[in-house]
Amino acid sequence: MSLSMYSASVPVAIRILNNLSVILGKAAAHCETRKIDEAALLNSRIFPDMFPLTRQVQIACDMIKGGASRLAGVEIPRFEDTEASFAELQARIAKTVDYLSTFKPEQIDGSEGRDISIKMRDRVVESKGQQYLTEAVLPNFFFHVTTAYNLLRHGGVEIGKRDYLGT
């Protein structure tokens, strides 16, 4: 049996998002235990020209909900980018997981050849569904989740590979 577009996207993303939520919970506990203002980690960056932790989580959520929506041919829900605490980021992740959980395999399977068109600021990017999933959605999703993990790890939160991958 071949790997389906649904199996390669939605269940994988739900698992990683749930793991990210647990990691954010550990970060909140880290801040509370050490009397660190959450904002210190939420606004952390490795280099000044990169997005802070909060934005990394927002983009990861947006990337996968947008990807699943486009592959299924449905409108992408808009989430406001107003999160200012670990609890609010966890709520955004939960809302994203809830949304992803509404998709049925038959909505996404068979979308390999679907025309995907994304309007950027200065151009329109065109691709087919499989290319979009494997070359844009998943790499960007994992990039932003991994960057969030790395920011927290760099900030002293005691997390490791098992936290990222889950059990």
NORJO-V473074 format. One record per run of one state. SS is the DSSP state (alpha for helix, beta for strand, coil for the rest). FROM is the first residue (numbers start at 1). LEN is the number of residues. If there is no record, write none. Layout:
ss	from	len
SS	FROM	LEN
SS	FROM	LEN
//
This chain:
ss	from	len
coil	1	9
alpha	10	25
coil	35	3
alpha	38	5
coil	43	10
alpha	53	20
coil	73	13
alpha	86	15
coil	101	4
alpha	105	4
coil	109	2
alpha	111	3
coil	114	1
beta	115	5
coil	120	4
beta	124	5
alpha	129	26
coil	155	6
alpha	161	5
coil	166	2
//
